[in-house]
């Protein structure tokens, strides 16, 4: 278990540029504490990542299916070039929030080593599960992790 896995994450705050407007270059604070009591999936991705292309439709489906139960999905893009990320999002739109982390500050904090890397953070603010990569054959397993986390009380 890494140090980040043992840390309560609700106090983590970093300034990341929002993807809501592709031409918006102002920083918006990313404050995980605003999701206290929710189940959060932090999904680190990049435009050059093949498995990320397969994960986005599934993430959209999970967002649609479980947002009303308290699931929040946050995609964190690690591309240095904002235009490449914007092109990816045109082809693979996200129904969930996207933040940019071109300096990899948040990715470093989470010790991201592969794309995509996902962290399921429970209602209590602790990491419940992580997975590197995305395999279509494991979607039911990934969903079961979300359902279990959504069923837990803070």
N, C-alpha and C positions, 0 to 999 in steps of 0.2 A: 504494500500500500504506500503510495507516495505521500509527501507532506501535504499536497493540495487536497488529497482525498480525506485527510483527517481535519481539514480546516472548515469552519463554518463560513460559508461564502456570502452570506447576505449583506455583509458590509463592504463588499468589493465594488469600487467605483473607478471607472476609467473613462476618459474622453475619447469617443470614437465618432467618426463622421457617419450620419445616418444615410441610408440608401433610399429613403422615401423620395427624394428629388435628386436625380442623377447629377444635376449641375450645382447642387448645394455643397459648398465647401466649408461651411461653418461647422464647428464641433457641437455635438449635443452630448451631454453626460450620459453615460451608460451606467445605471445604478441598479444592480441586481436586487437591492433591498426593496425596490418598488414591486417586486413579485413575491414578497413574503406570503407564505401560505399557499402558493401555487407550485405546481410541478413544472420545472423549466428544463427544456432541452437546449443546451448550447451546442450548436453544430458548426464546427470550423470547416471552411471550404475554400476552394480556389477555382478560378475559371479553367485552369488547365487539368483539373482533376476529373478523370473519367468516371469513377464511382459516384462523384458528386452529381453528375448528370442523372444517374439512376436514383439517387436518394431524394432529390427535390420533389418529384411527384409523390413519393411516399410521405415525406414530411408535410406536404400540402394536405394529403389525405388525413394524416394524424391530426393536423391543426383543425381541419373541418370537423372531424369526428369527436375530438375531445376538448376543444377550447371551452365549451360550456361547462365542462367538468373541472376546469382549472388548469389545463395544459397551456403553457406558453412556449412557443418555439422561437428561438433567436438564432439566426444564421450570422456567423462572424466570418467575413471575407478577409482573406490574407493577401490578396493581390496588391502589388506595389502600384500597378497601373489601374486606376479607377475605370478607365474606358473598357478594359478587358472584362472586368466584373460586370459592368453595365451591359455589355454584349451577351454575356452568359445569362444574365437575368432577363434579357429580351427573349432568348430562346427557351429558358427554363424559369419562368416567373415564380416568385415566392409569394404565397398567401400569408406569410409570417414576417416578422420584423427582421430586417437585415442591417447590420452594422459593419463598418469597415475598420480593419485593424492592420493597415499597411506596414506599420512598424513592428507588428507581432507582439505588442506589449501584453495583450490578454492571452494570446497563444503561448507566450513564454510562461506566464503565470500558471497556465494549465498544463504545461509541459507537453504541448502538442507535438507529436512526432510523425503523424501520417494524415493524409487527406482522404476522405473527411474523418474528423474525430468528433465524437459526440459524447456529451456528458449529461446524464440525467440527474438533475438536482431535485431532491424531494421537498415536500412541503416544509420540512424542518431545516432546510438550507444546507443539507449535507448531500454529497454526491452518492447516489444510489447505484449507478452503473455507468460504465464507459464502454465505448467500442470504437475501434479504429477501422476505417474502411466501411464499405457498405456492400452487403451481399443480398441480392433479391431473395435468395432462398431462405434467408434468416429474418425476413420481415415479420413473420408471426412471432418469433422470439423477441424481436425488438418491441413489438406492440405489447406483448405480455408484460414486459418490464414497465412500460408506461402505465398500463392498467393497474399493475400492482402498486406503483408509486401513487397513482391517483386515488387508490383506495385507502392509503395510509393517512392518519391524522397528524397534524404538526405536533 
